[in-house]
Amino acid sequence: MTTAPTSPARPRSLGKGVGAIIRSGSTSPADQAAALIAAVQDVQLPAALVQAAALILEAASSPGPLDEATRDSAADLATLLVKALDRDY
């Protein structure tokens, strides 16, 4: 199987609803995540998205580096989560 060449990571912009909750330029990704978790505790998200996020976070917490497929899945999941949050805000 041939894989496409990887392009350099580019910063992801937050969705307009998420961006209204927290500004991304002034804090670290961990700080942004903590603030968003606090802000969206009452937001209803599809269970499949939450389960997928848990799996990706579990993979990211392992001591080894993430493989390309996991990174791609994490990027896709982030996009879906932002879309879901934008609908609610």
C-alpha positions in Angstrom: 0.0 0.0 0.0 1.3 3.4 -0.9 0.8 6.4 1.3 0.6 10.0 0.2 3.5 12.2 1.3 2.8 14.0 4.5 2.4 17.7 4.5 3.6 19.8 7.3 1.1 20.2 10.1 -0.9 23.4 9.8 -2.6 25.2 12.7 -6.3 24.3 12.8 -8.7 27.2 13.4 -11.4 26.7 15.9 -15.0 26.7 14.7 -16.8 30.0 14.9 -18.9 28.8 17.9 -15.9 27.3 19.7 -13.8 30.3 18.9 -16.4 32.5 20.6 -15.9 30.4 23.8 -12.1 30.7 23.9 -9.5 32.5 21.8 -6.9 30.1 20.4 -4.0 32.5 20.0 -3.2 33.2 23.6 -3.2 29.7 25.2 -1.7 26.3 24.8 -3.8 23.5 23.3 -4.1 21.9 26.7 -5.4 25.1 28.2 -7.9 25.5 25.3 -9.1 21.9 25.8 -9.6 22.4 29.6 -11.6 25.6 29.0 -13.7 24.0 26.3 -14.4 20.9 28.5 -15.6 23.2 31.3 -17.7 25.3 28.8 -19.4 22.4 27.0 -20.2 20.0 29.8 -23.9 20.4 29.2 -23.7 20.1 25.4 -25.3 16.9 24.0 -22.8 15.2 21.6 -23.4 12.0 19.7 -22.2 9.0 21.8 -20.1 7.8 18.9 -18.1 11.0 18.8 -17.4 10.8 22.5 -16.4 7.2 22.2 -14.1 8.0 19.3 -12.5 10.9 21.2 -11.8 8.6 24.1 -10.1 6.1 21.9 -8.0 8.7 20.2 -7.0 10.2 23.6 -6.1 6.8 24.9 -3.9 6.2 21.8 -2.3 9.7 22.3 -1.5 9.0 25.9 0.6 5.9 25.0 4.4 6.4 25.4 5.2 5.7 21.7 4.6 8.1 18.8 1.2 8.1 17.0 1.2 6.4 13.6 -0.1 8.3 10.6 -3.5 6.6 10.5 -4.1 7.6 14.2 -3.1 11.1 13.5 -5.4 11.3 10.5 -8.2 9.8 12.5 -7.6 12.4 15.3 -7.8 15.2 12.7 -11.0 13.9 11.3 -12.5 13.5 14.7 -11.5 17.0 15.7 -13.3 18.3 12.6 -16.4 16.4 13.5 -16.3 17.6 17.1 -15.9 21.3 16.0 -18.9 20.9 13.6 -21.0 19.4 16.4 -20.1 22.2 18.8 -20.8 24.8 16.2 -24.3 23.5 15.8 -24.9 23.9 19.5 -23.5 27.5 19.8 
